[in-house]
Amino acid sequence: MSVTEPITLTEIQAAQDRIQGSVLRTPLIRLPSDHHVGPEIYLKLENLQPIGSFKLRGAGNAMAMAPADTLRQGVYTASAGNMAQGVAWNARRLGIPCRLVVPDHAPKTKLDAIQRLGGEVIPVPFDDWWRVLVEHHYPGLEGLFIHPVSDPRVIAGNATIGLEIYEDLPDVDTVIAPYGGGGLACGIASALRALSPSTRVFACEVETAAPLAASLAAGSPQEIPYTASFVDGIGGRSVLHEMWPLAQALLAGSLVVSLSAVAAAIRTLAERCRIIAEGAGAASLAAATTALGGRLTATRKVVCVVSGGNIDAAKLACILRGATP
């Protein structure tokens, strides 16, 4: 099952009803500011979900929509760690088997969490892991495959974040969401296009893995060199072809940030807001404070989606000491 067109408001609202009670309605808070220059920056704190990531929403909606006899065979996904936790958390709640294909550089904190939730971890080289995302299948595994990005049920679950942003801040001008495969940014953009068409939704990527920016510049999906970094929750070698039409139609652009800017954003969140974010989760704030430049002209209110908070303690300690892992 893959997405072919934007998720409708009716589908998003149904997903919101479906996952109510199993996910947290996360707060939207304003970033403290020492001055009044520039737009107001707000933080949508998805790092506060029970698994520390927004992925609980999409996984929960996809599994809630699956037939019971299908679920009895178990579920599996391919994930850098957060979607794996979302699927494992819901699988444990439903009492069904769960297997997670992860890249061999996935952070220990995410792997430990998956195992605590009872999921079976299958580490593979990055290229093999990426192939699962492209082919929607892993040889030898049975059960329901839940694509972490392009399953419309997953995108509808992600899109409920857009509903909450609009409910809490209806006059928002711009939303910035991390871009891994596009399921988060395109989901939020689907909701806001229906509710607030003037609101722009930007993706944000890190400079070591920014295929969307390259693809938007070229006008077609591009493959780029990929370098693994501490920002493990976003980025890849290319834009997934099934997501390209949505990303091109729904997103205002991609804001590319440096690793040092992401590290600085993690420090800002920890020191000024007492919020722990992983690299992908802090990338949106990095974009809002360093990458937008003239693209924020006439913008008054910006929401940065803090997508997750699952960061290894050693990496966090390094960043808080002022370094970049």
C-alpha positions as CSV (number, residue, x, y, z in Angstrom):
1,M,0.0,0.0,0.0
2,S,1.6,3.3,-1.1
3,V,0.5,6.9,-1.4
4,T,-0.6,8.3,-4.7
5,E,-2.1,11.7,-3.8
6,P,-2.4,14.1,-0.8
7,I,-4.1,12.7,2.3
8,T,-7.6,14.3,2.7
9,L,-8.8,16.2,5.7
10,T,-11.4,13.5,6.3
11,E,-8.8,10.8,6.4
12,I,-6.6,12.9,8.8
13,Q,-9.5,13.6,11.1
14,A,-10.4,9.9,11.1
15,A,-6.8,9.1,12.1
16,Q,-7.0,11.6,14.9
17,D,-10.1,9.8,16.3
18,R,-8.5,6.4,15.8
19,I,-5.3,7.1,17.7
20,Q,-6.8,9.3,20.4
21,G,-5.9,7.9,23.8
22,S,-2.9,6.0,22.6
23,V,-0.7,9.0,21.7
24,L,0.0,12.2,23.5
25,R,-1.5,15.5,22.3
26,T,1.8,17.2,22.5
27,P,2.2,20.8,23.7
28,L,3.1,23.8,21.4
29,I,5.3,26.2,23.4
30,R,7.0,29.4,22.4
31,L,10.8,29.5,22.4
32,P,12.1,31.9,25.0
33,S,13.6,35.0,23.3
34,D,16.0,37.6,24.7
35,H,15.0,40.0,22.0
36,H,12.1,40.8,19.7
37,V,13.9,40.7,16.3
38,G,12.5,38.2,13.8
39,P,9.4,36.0,14.0
40,E,8.0,34.2,17.0
41,I,9.3,30.6,17.1
42,Y,7.1,27.9,18.6
43,L,8.1,24.3,19.3
44,K,5.8,21.3,18.6
45,L,7.2,18.8,21.2
46,E,6.8,15.4,19.6
47,N,9.8,14.3,21.6
48,L,7.4,14.0,24.6
49,Q,5.5,11.0,23.0
50,P,5.8,7.8,25.1
51,I,8.5,6.5,22.7
52,G,10.2,9.9,22.3
53,S,9.1,10.4,18.7
54,F,6.1,11.3,16.5
55,K,6.3,7.9,14.8
56,L,3.8,6.5,17.3
57,R,1.1,8.4,15.4
58,G,1.6,6.8,12.0
59,A,2.4,3.3,13.3
60,G,-0.7,3.4,15.5
61,N,-3.0,4.5,12.7
62,A,-1.7,2.0,10.2
63,M,-2.0,-0.9,12.7
64,A,-5.5,0.2,13.8
65,M,-6.7,0.1,10.2
66,A,-5.2,-3.4,9.5
67,P,-7.5,-6.5,9.6
68,A,-7.2,-8.5,12.8
69,D,-6.3,-11.7,11.0
70,T,-3.5,-9.9,9.2
71,L,-2.1,-8.5,12.4
72,R,-2.0,-12.0,14.0
73,Q,0.8,-12.9,11.6
74,G,2.9,-10.1,13.1
75,V,4.3,-6.8,11.7
76,Y,7.6,-5.5,10.6
77,T,9.2,-2.3,9.3
78,A,12.5,-0.7,8.2
79,S,13.6,2.1,10.4
80,A,16.6,4.0,11.7
81,G,15.0,3.5,15.2
82,N,12.0,5.7,15.8
83,M,9.5,4.0,13.5
84,A,10.8,0.7,14.8
85,Q,9.8,1.9,18.3
86,G,6.4,3.1,17.1
87,V,5.6,-0.3,15.6
88,A,7.1,-2.2,18.5
89,W,5.2,-0.1,21.1
90,N,1.9,-0.8,19.3
91,A,2.7,-4.5,18.7
92,R,3.3,-5.0,22.4
93,R,0.0,-3.3,23.2
94,L,-1.8,-5.6,20.7
95,G,0.2,-8.7,21.7
96,I,1.6,-9.6,18.3
97,P,5.1,-10.4,17.0
98,C,7.3,-7.6,15.7
99,R,10.5,-7.5,13.7
100,L,12.5,-4.4,12.9
101,V,15.1,-4.0,10.1
102,V,17.5,-1.3,11.2
103,P,20.7,0.2,9.6
104,D,23.9,-1.1,11.3
105,H,24.8,2.5,12.4
106,A,21.5,3.0,14.3
107,P,22.2,4.5,17.7
108,K,22.3,2.3,20.8
109,T,19.7,4.3,22.7
110,K,17.1,3.5,19.9
111,L,18.1,-0.2,19.7
112,D,17.9,-0.6,23.5
113,A,14.4,0.9,23.4
114,I,13.2,-1.4,20.7
115,Q,14.4,-4.4,22.6
116,R,12.8,-3.2,25.8
117,L,9.5,-3.0,23.9
118,G,9.9,-6.7,22.8
119,G,10.8,-6.1,19.2
120,E,13.3,-8.4,17.3
121,V,16.1,-6.2,15.9
122,I,17.6,-7.2,12.5
123,P,20.6,-5.0,11.8
124,V,21.7,-4.7,8.1
125,P,24.2,-2.6,6.1
126,F,22.8,0.8,5.1
127,D,22.4,-0.1,1.4
128,D,20.3,-3.2,2.3
129,W,18.2,-1.2,4.7
130,W,17.6,1.5,2.1
131,R,16.6,-1.2,-0.4
132,V,13.8,-2.3,1.9
133,L,12.4,1.3,1.8
134,V,12.5,1.3,-1.9
135,E,11.2,-2.3,-2.5
136,H,8.7,-2.4,0.5
137,H,9.8,-5.9,1.4
138,Y,12.6,-7.7,3.2
139,P,13.3,-11.3,2.0
140,G,12.4,-14.0,4.5
141,L,10.2,-11.9,6.8
142,E,6.5,-12.7,7.1
143,G,3.7,-10.5,8.4
144,L,2.4,-7.0,7.6
145,F,5.0,-4.6,6.3
146,I,4.4,-1.1,7.5
147,H,6.3,1.4,5.4
148,P,7.7,4.1,7.6
149,V,7.2,6.8,5.1
150,S,4.9,6.3,2.1
151,D,2.0,4.2,3.6
152,P,-1.0,6.6,3.4
153,R,-2.2,5.3,6.8
154,V,1.1,6.3,8.3
155,I,1.1,9.7,6.6
156,A,-2.5,10.3,7.9
157,G,-1.3,9.5,11.4
158,N,1.6,11.9,11.0
159,A,-0.8,14.6,9.6
160,T,-2.6,14.8,12.9
161,I,0.3,16.9,14.1
162,G,-0.8,19.5,11.5
163,L,-4.4,19.5,13.0
164,E,-3.0,20.1,16.4
165,I,-0.7,22.9,15.3
166,Y,-3.7,24.7,13.6
167,E,-5.9,24.2,16.6
168,D,-3.3,25.7,18.9
169,L,-1.9,28.4,16.6
170,P,-4.4,29.1,13.7
171,D,-2.4,32.2,12.5
172,V,0.8,30.2,12.0
173,D,2.7,31.5,8.9
174,T,5.4,28.8,8.5
175,V,6.0,25.2,9.7
176,I,9.4,23.5,9.5
177,A,9.5,19.7,9.7
178,P,12.5,17.4,9.4
179,Y,12.6,15.4,6.2
180,G,13.7,11.8,6.2
181,G,11.5,10.2,3.6
182,G,8.8,12.9,3.6
183,G,6.0,11.2,5.5
184,L,6.1,13.8,8.3
185,A,6.5,17.0,6.3
186,C,4.0,15.9,3.6
187,G,1.5,14.8,6.2
188,I,1.6,18.1,8.1
189,A,1.4,20.0,4.8
190,S,-1.7,17.9,3.7
191,A,-3.5,19.0,6.9
192,L,-2.5,22.6,6.7
193,R,-3.3,22.9,3.0
194,A,-6.9,22.0,3.8
195,L,-7.1,24.2,7.0
196,S,-4.8,27.1,6.3
197,P,-3.7,27.3,2.6
198,S,-1.5,30.4,3.2
199,T,0.7,28.5,5.7
200,R,4.0,27.4,4.2
201,V,5.5,24.1,5.2
202,F,9.2,23.7,4.7
203,A,11.3,20.5,5.0
204,C,14.6,20.7,6.7
205,E,17.6,18.5,5.9
206,V,21.2,18.2,7.1
207,E,24.0,19.0,4.7
208,T,25.5,15.5,4.8
209,A,22.3,13.9,3.4
210,A,19.9,16.4,1.6
211,P,18.4,14.6,-1.4
212,L,15.2,16.7,-1.4
213,A,17.0,20.0,-1.8
214,A,19.0,18.5,-4.7
215,S,15.8,17.1,-6.3
216,L,13.9,20.3,-6.0
217,A,16.8,22.2,-7.6
218,A,16.9,19.7,-10.5
219,G,13.2,19.3,-10.8
220,S,13.3,15.5,-10.5
221,P,14.4,12.9,-7.9
222,Q,18.2,12.9,-7.5
223,E,20.6,10.4,-5.9
224,I,23.3,12.1,-3.8
225,P,26.4,11.1,-1.8
226,Y,25.3,10.1,1.7
227,T,27.4,10.5,4.9
228,A,26.2,9.0,8.1
229,S,26.3,11.4,11.1
230,F,24.8,11.9,14.6
231,V,21.7,13.2,12.8
232,D,20.5,9.7,12.1
233,G,16.8,10.2,11.9
234,I,16.7,12.1,8.6
235,G,18.5,11.9,5.3
236,G,19.2,9.3,2.7
237,R,20.7,8.7,-0.7
238,S,17.7,9.8,-2.7
239,V,14.1,10.9,-2.6
240,L,11.7,8.0,-2.6
241,H,10.0,8.1,-6.0
242,E,6.5,7.6,-4.7
243,M,6.9,10.6,-2.4
244,W,8.3,13.0,-4.9
245,P,5.0,14.2,-6.4
246,L,3.7,15.0,-2.9
247,A,6.9,16.7,-1.7
248,Q,7.1,18.8,-4.9
249,A,3.4,19.8,-4.7
250,L,3.0,20.4,-1.0
251,L,6.3,21.7,0.4
252,A,7.6,25.3,0.1
253,G,11.2,24.1,-0.2
254,S,14.0,22.4,1.7
255,L,16.2,24.2,4.2
256,V,19.6,22.6,4.5
257,V,21.5,23.0,7.8
258,S,25.0,22.1,8.9
259,L,25.9,19.6,11.6
260,S,27.3,22.3,13.8
261,A,24.0,24.3,13.5
262,V,22.0,21.2,14.6
263,A,24.4,20.7,17.6
264,A,23.8,24.4,18.5
265,A,20.1,23.9,18.3
266,I,20.3,20.8,20.6
267,R,22.2,23.0,23.1
268,T,19.6,25.7,22.9
269,L,16.8,23.4,23.5
270,A,18.5,21.8,26.5
271,E,19.9,24.9,28.1
272,R,17.0,27.3,27.5
273,C,14.0,25.1,27.4
274,R,15.1,22.0,29.3
275,I,14.1,19.9,26.3
276,I,16.1,17.0,25.0
277,A,16.1,16.6,21.2
278,E,17.9,14.2,18.9
279,G,19.6,15.6,15.8
280,A,16.6,15.2,13.5
281,G,14.4,16.7,16.2
282,A,16.6,19.8,16.5
283,A,17.1,20.3,12.8
284,S,13.9,22.4,12.4
285,L,15.1,24.9,15.0
286,A,18.5,25.0,13.3
287,A,16.7,25.8,10.1
288,A,14.6,28.5,11.7
289,T,17.6,30.3,13.3
290,T,20.2,29.8,10.5
291,A,18.9,28.7,7.2
292,L,15.8,30.6,6.3
293,G,17.4,34.1,5.7
294,G,15.2,36.1,3.3
295,R,12.6,33.3,3.1
296,L,11.2,34.4,6.5
297,T,10.3,37.9,5.1
298,A,6.9,38.9,6.5
299,T,6.7,35.8,8.6
300,R,5.4,36.4,12.1
301,K,5.0,32.9,13.6
302,V,7.1,29.8,12.9
303,V,6.5,26.3,14.3
304,C,9.4,24.0,14.5
305,V,8.5,20.3,14.8
306,V,10.8,18.7,17.4
307,S,10.2,15.3,15.9
308,G,12.1,13.2,18.5
309,G,14.4,13.1,21.5
310,N,16.1,9.7,21.3
311,I,19.8,10.7,21.3
312,D,22.7,8.7,22.8
313,A,23.9,10.0,26.1
314,A,27.5,10.2,25.0
315,K,26.5,12.3,21.9
316,L,24.4,14.6,24.0
317,A,27.2,15.1,26.5
318,C,29.6,15.9,23.7
319,I,27.2,18.5,22.3
320,L,26.6,20.1,25.7
321,R,30.3,20.5,26.1
322,G,30.2,22.7,23.0
323,A,31.5,20.1,20.4
324,T,29.9,18.5,17.4
325,P,30.0,14.6,17.4
